[in-house]
Amino acid sequence: MATTPSYSALQWLAIIEHELLLFAAIWFALGAIDELLIDGLWLWLRGTGRARTERLTTDCRGELAGVAAVLVPAWRESAVIGATVAHCLENWPQAHLRVYVGVYRNDEATLRALTDMTSDSRLRVVVHDRCGPTTKADCLNRLYRAMCHDESRTGERMRSLILHDAEDMVHPDALWLMDRALDDVDMVQLPVRPEPLADSPWIAGHYCDEFTEAHAKDMVVRNWTGAGMPTAGVGCAFSRDAIDRILARRGGTEPFAAECLTEDYEAGLLVSETGGRSRFLRVRDRHGKLVATREFFPGTLATAVRQKTRWLHGIAFQGWERMGWGGGGRDLWMRLRDRRGPLVALVLFAAYLLILIWPVVRIAEHYGAVTPLAPDSLVQTLLGINLASFCWRLALRFMFTAREYGRIEGLRAILRFPVGNIISIMAGRRALIAYLRVLLGGRVRWEHTLHFAHPARPAQATGLARV
């Protein structure tokens, strides 16, 4: 009868190191192939002129082809909602604009912040009949009902629904550009540009790196493939017909799934699934600035982890459960990319665990306490591929961040790479636990991100990272 070999604790540690190395090397290599496909397509699109960023020659603030309803849900946003609405109404002067802001009856501070602006007839402050907080989707549905009431009262049908958050700073040209784009498509998404926080160059700064690369390369490629386009939940416009098709698909009167943590992701994909077309619109204004939605992102580790936990839970777990995998190869590929977050977190955890184990095993080998387990040729080849891929990723990260924020931020982007990885690991663990809790009968919990500063008032951002 065969017996199990007897190993010391250090020898077991060496075996674990060897297996973790193989596991991480294989998955990193698969991820590298996936990313290189996106990179190659982007380089081809750039080289052939298919990914050219349009440059405006004049300001675009002309009148709209129809009425645009901007929906802004707000819960405990008294610090920023006033600046958001004032900036929006000032920079979007079009008469066919309607801004619907949803507040809760138990949030008097946010309601008070809006009282001085009600003189503008384009603003509608809608008080939710429920006490907050509910999900963002639930508040959006309340705003949608208010919009439908206005349509019935005036007999004027909205041309578009535009989603924004309470902390957003809109670009003056964005409204007209989205309205124009809806002549040809059913949903349009503008880039998001995180604003740097001086007090949080590492936590808040890593959002700059990730969004800049994703919205300059990944989304451009996705737009070209014709796969379903998720929205960012801000700076996105739906045609009224697209919303009607989503309602017909749901078989109800609410376009957004109130129980969903990432209703924006789901709504964007539903446009494609109901026969609509989407477009990612990347344009620079006449001054060379990106026409994008600007906002401050979380500046502390705890708030960043909470926010990314919600994204992972909603996109990876709820998205898989609620939306499936699409009907074609393009959609399957893109949804795999969307939902890889938990797997990436696991592989990254294995890699960082290797970093901790490696010196212990090397010291043990030096003193003869363990038998060395040399990596085979496959692992060595994979390690070489992964090293080259890692250097390429850092070069791209520097390039995209430096182009948008300057060379200093580009260099910081290289140093911030591990920060994003650590946040992803922590968020992946929390998202999995949250999803398992729901499977066992628990309630979906909305973890709202509090905002204390607005890009239109940069002085507010001082000390934000310590809040």
N, C-alpha and C positions, 0 to 999 in steps of 0.2 A: 504494500500500500504506500503510495507516494506521500511524502510529508512536505509540509510547507517550509521553505527555507527560513532559517532564523536570522533575522537582520537586526542590527543595532538601530537605535532611533535615528542616528545620523545617516545610516545607509538608506533607511526609508525616506529620509529627507532628500537624499540624492536621487532616489527613484522618482519621488514626487516632482523634483525639479526637472528631470528628464521628460516626464509625461506632460508637465505643464508647458515645457518648451515646444514639444511637438504640437500640442493643442493650439497654443497661441500662434505658432509659426504658420500652421495651415490656414487658420481663420484670417490672420493678417494678410496672407498672400491672396486669399479669395477676395478680401476687401480691397486690396491693391488693384486686382484685375478690374473689379467693378469701377473703382475711381478712375483708372486709366482709360476705360471705355468712355466715361463722361468727359475726361480731359481731352481725349482724342477727337471726340465729336465737337467739342467746343473749339478746339484749335482749327478744325476743318471749317466750321461755321464762320469763324473769324477770318480765316484765310480766303474764303470764297465770298465774303461780304454778306453772308446770310444772317450774321449776328451783329450787324452794324447798329450802334446806338444812335438814334435820331437826335439831331441838334436843332433846337428851335432858334429862329432868328428874331422873333418878336414875342412879347408877352401874350399869353393866350387866356384872356379873361372875357371872351365874347359870350353872348347869350347862349343858353342851352337849347337843344332841340326839343326838350320836354322838361317836366318837373322832376328834379332829383331829390329823393328823400334820404337824408343822412341819419342813420340810427346810431345813437351813442348811449350805451348802458352805463350807469354810474352808481356805484355803491361805495360810500365813504370816500368820495373823491373831492371833498371840499377844497383841498389844497391846490388842485390842478384844473378842475372843471371850468372855473371862470376864465382862466387863461386860454383853455382849449376852445371854448365857444366864442370868446371875443376875437381870438385870432382867426378862427374859421369864418365868422361873419364878416370880418374886415377884409380878408384876403380873397374870399369868394363873394363878390358883390352881386352876382347874378340874381335877378328877380325870381327865377324859377327854382330857387334853392329852398328846401324845407329841412330844418335841423330838428330832429326829435331826440330829446334827452330824457332818458328814463331814470327816475329817482324813486326811492322807497319812502313809504310813509313814516318809517322809524329812523330816517336819516335827515334830520332837519338841517344839519350843517351844510350838506350838499345842496339842499333846496335853497337855503339862504344865499349861497354863493352864486345862484342864478337869478336872483330877484332883480338885480339891477339891469339885466339884459332883456327882460321881457318886453321892452318897448319895441324891439325889432320884430316885425310881424312874421318874419321867416322862421322864428324860433318857437318850438312847441315844447314845453316842459310837461312831461307825462309822469304823474305820480302812480306808482305801482300799487295795486290793491292788496298786495301781499307784503308782509314784513320781510326785510332783508336779513341776511343775504339769501338770494336764490342763485341759480346758475346764470351765467351771462346769456345763455340761449333763452332762458325763461324771460329775462328782461327784454331781450330782442323781440320775442313774440308779443309781449305787451306793447312795445312800440309799433310793431307791425299792425296790431289791432287798432291803435290810435290812427295810424296812417290810413287804414282802410275806412275808418270812420270819416276822416277828412275827405277821402275820395267820394264817399257816398253823399256827404254834405255839399261838396262843391261841384260834383259831377266831373271832376278833372282827374284823369287816371295818371298815376305816376309813371314816368318813363324808366326810372332806375331806382334801385336801393343800394346805398353805399354804407359800408360798415366802417366804423371808427371806434377807438377806445377813448376813454375819458382823459388820457394823458397825451394824446397825439398832437403834433404840430403839422398841419397840412401845408402843402406847397401851393402857391397861388395859381399855378398852371394846371394843377392836378384835376380839378373838377371838369374843366373844359376838355382836357385830353381823354378822361374816362368817358365823358358823354360822346365824344367823337368816335372812340373805339367801339362803343356799343352799336354803332351803325352796322358793324360787320360781325360782331361776336355777341355771346350771351353773358359772358363774365370777363372782366378785366381786372388784373392785379398789378399794382404798382410796387416797386421795391420798398423795403423798409430800411431806414438808415439809423441805427442806434447812435445816439450822441454820447461822446466820451464824457466820463465823470472824472474830474480832476482828483477827487478823493478816493476813487476806486479804479485805478488804472488796470488792475489785474482781473477782478471779478466782473465789473461792468464792461471793462475793455474787451473781454473775450467774446462778448456778444457782437461787438464791432467786427471782429475777425470772421466769425461764423456767418453772420448775415451778409457781409460784404461778398464773401466768396460764393455763398449759396445764391444770392440774387444777381450776381454778375456772371455766373457760369452755370451752376446746376439748373436753375429755373429757366435759363435761356435754352439749354439743351432740352429740357422737358417740354418747353413750349414748341420747339421744333419737331419733337417726336409725335406730337398730337395726343399724348397720353392725358388722362384726366388731371386737371390742374387744381390742387388744393389752394385755398386762400390763406392769407396770413391773418385774417380777421380784421385787418386795418388796411385802408387804401385799396379796397376792392369794391367793385360795382357789379351788381347783377341787373340784367334787364328784367322788366316786369314780367315778360313772358316766361323767362327762366324760372322765376319764383312761382308762377302759376303751375308750371310743369312739375316742380318739386312738390307743391301742395297736392297735385293729382297723384304723384307717386306715393306720398305719405298717406293719402286718403283722409286728410283732416284739414284743419283751418290754420295750422301753425307751421311755418316753413322751417323752423329750427327745432331740433330735438332737445327738449328741456333737460333730459337726463344725461346728455352728452357733454363731456368736459372740453371737447374741441369741436364745437359746432361749425366753426369756420372751415376746418379740414373736411368735414363730412359734406357741408353744403357745396363746396367747390367741386368735389368729386361727383355729387349728384347732378350738377349741370351737365357733365359729360354723359353720365348714365341715362339721362332723360333726353339725350339727343342734341344737346346744346354744344356750342363751341366756346373755348376759353382762350385768353391771350395774356401773356406776361408782357407788360409794356415798359420798356426801359428807354427813357428819354432824358436828355440834358437840356436845361433852359438856355437862354441866350447868354447867360453869364458862365456857362459851363457846369453849373451845379446840377446834381442828380434830382430829377423830379421824383421825390420819394416822401414817405411819411417818416417824420423824425420824432423820436421819443427817447426818454431815459429808461434804461433797463436796470434791474436790481443790482445794487452795489455791495451787498453782503453775501457771504457764502450761504447762510440759511435761506434768504429770500430767493437766491438763484436756484438752489436745490428744490425749493417748493415749486417754483414756476416750471422748471424742467420736469419735475415729477408729474405735474398735471399734463404737460405736453406728451410725455411718454405714455402715461396711462390712457389718455384719450386717443392718441394716434396709433400706438403700437397694439394695445390690448383691446380697447373699445372699437378701434377702426377695423381690426381683424374680425372681431365678433359681429359688428354691425354692417360692415361694407363688403366683406369678402375680399376677393383678389382680382376682380375685374374680368373682362371677357376676352382679352387678347394679350399677346406677348409684351407689348409696350406697357400696358397698365400693370401687368404682373411684375415686370422689372421695377417700375417706379414705386409700386406699393411695397415691394420687398425693401427698397431703399428707405421708404418712409418709416417702415416698422422694424428696422434693424436695430433700433436704439437699445433695447434690453440685451440683445446678443452682443452688441458692441461693448456695452458696459461689462458684461461677463468676461469677454476676451481681454479688455483693458485691465480688469481686476486680476486676471491670471498673469498678465504681463508685469504689473506692479508687484504682485506677490513674488514673481521670479526675481525682481530686483532686490527684494529683501532676502530671499533664500540664497541667491548666488554667492555672496561673500562668505556665508556660513559654510556652504559646501566646499568652496575653494580652500578655506582655512583647514577644514577637516581633511581634505585631500592632501594638503601640504604636510600635515602631521601623520598621514597614513591611517586616519581613523575610518576612511571609507574607500571603497573601490571605485575609481573614476568610471563614469559612464559617458563615453565620448559620443557626441551626436553623429548620426550616420550621414551619408552623403545627401539624402533627401532633405534632412533638416538644415544642413549647411547651405544647400542651394536655396531653400526657402528663406533662410536668414539673410542671404545676400540679396535676394529679391526684395525682402521687406526693408532692408537698410536703404537700398536705392529708392524705393517707393517713399520712405519716410523723408529722405532728403528732398525729393521732388515735391512732396506735400508742403514741406516748410518753405521751399522756394515760391510755390504758388501762394501760400498764405501771406508771405511777405509782399509779393507783387500786388495782390488784390487790396490788402489793407493799406499799403503805402500809396497806391494810386488814389484812394479815397480820402485817407487821413494824413498822409505825409510819411516820410521815411522813418521818423522816430517811432511812430505807431507801428510801422511795418516791422521794425526790429523788435518792438515789444511783442508783436504778434507771435514771433518765433518763441520768445520766452514764455508767452501765455499758453502755449500749446498744452502743457501738462495741467494747467488750471482747468481748462475745458474738460480734459479727460477725467480729472478727479470729480468734478461736478457731475459728469455723466454717470460715473460709477455710483455715486451716492444717490442720484435721482433714479437710476435704474433699479436699485434695491428697494427704494421707497415705493416706486410705481408698481413693482411686482407684489409687494406686500399689500398695497392698497387694492390691487385688482383681485388678489386672492381673498381679501376681506369681503369684497363685493360678491364673489362667487359663493362665499359661505353665508350669504344672506345679509351682509351689511349694506349700508346706504352709501351711494356715491357722494364723496365729500368734496366740496368746492373750496379750494384754498386760494383765496383772493390775494392778489399782490397789491399792497398799499403803495401809493405814489405821493411824493412830497415835493416834486419839482417839475417844472415844465420848460422845454427848450426855449420858449419865447421869453422866459424869465430866468436866465442862467444863474442869476445871483441866488435863487432858491436852492441850487444844487450844492452849495457849500455845506459840507458836513453831512451830506446825504448818506454816505457810506457808513456812518456811525449810527444811523437811525435804527 
